[in-house]
Amino acid sequence: MLKLFLLVALSCSINLIWAGTPFKDCGSELATVQLFEVTDCPTAPCKFIKGKTYAMNLTFTAKAPSKTATVALHGVIAGVPVPFPLPESNTCNLGAKCPIGQGDINMASFSLPVLTTYPSISLYVKLEIKADDQKQDYVCLLFPATITSGAAKTKNLVQWRKGKLFEMI
Ligand SMILES: *[C@@H]1O[C@H](CO)[C@@H](O)[C@H](O)[C@H]1NC(C)=O
């Protein structure tokens, strides 16, 4: 009984430690990413079903101050970044405490509406949080995603090999 309890406790704590969406850093110059989470995406690639909205939480420790910061999302399609419009991109309205001070830990929570007009493709999503005062990124990260209507066949624009999702561009 005790063994079972320990096993359950252990697997819960492992889950906590490993919670988050896998990503690759692409130049988080002015911050350290503490945790990145996308709705229903504990493993890569994220599956984005058209018509749904996906929430993202990003917790970061700033290495430099900035009065404001701005979130930008791009789909990297054949190496070319195409912007994903966000309903709100000012992190001061997304949970971050502004002005952002050096050493502050903030969580920005934002949402990506996956429009039904988006093509069914696999791609990389590039997420940036810009430190507006510094003209540099707090955070830059990339994660693989598949946009799908659920039924239609998706077109792969990036070559993913098993276990090599982050070898690219
Ligand atoms: C984001 O954080 C909020 C508040 O902590 C939580 O309720 C929500 O489930 C989180 N969403 C994701 C996608 O992790």
The ligand as a Gaussian input file, in Angstrom:
#p B3LYP/6-31G(d) Opt

LIG

0 1
 C       -2.693000      29.011000     -17.983000
 O       -2.654000      29.465000     -16.648000
 C       -3.926000      29.548000     -16.057000
 C       -3.762000      30.195000     -14.700000
 O       -2.722000      29.621000     -13.970000
 C       -4.520000      28.144000     -15.976000
 O       -5.803000      28.183000     -15.416000
 C       -4.612000      27.575000     -17.395000
 O       -5.056000      26.236000     -17.342000
 C       -3.262000      27.619000     -18.066000
 N       -3.410000      27.198000     -19.467000
 C       -2.541000      26.398000     -20.059000
 C       -2.772000      26.130000     -21.497000
 O       -1.600000      25.888000     -19.483000

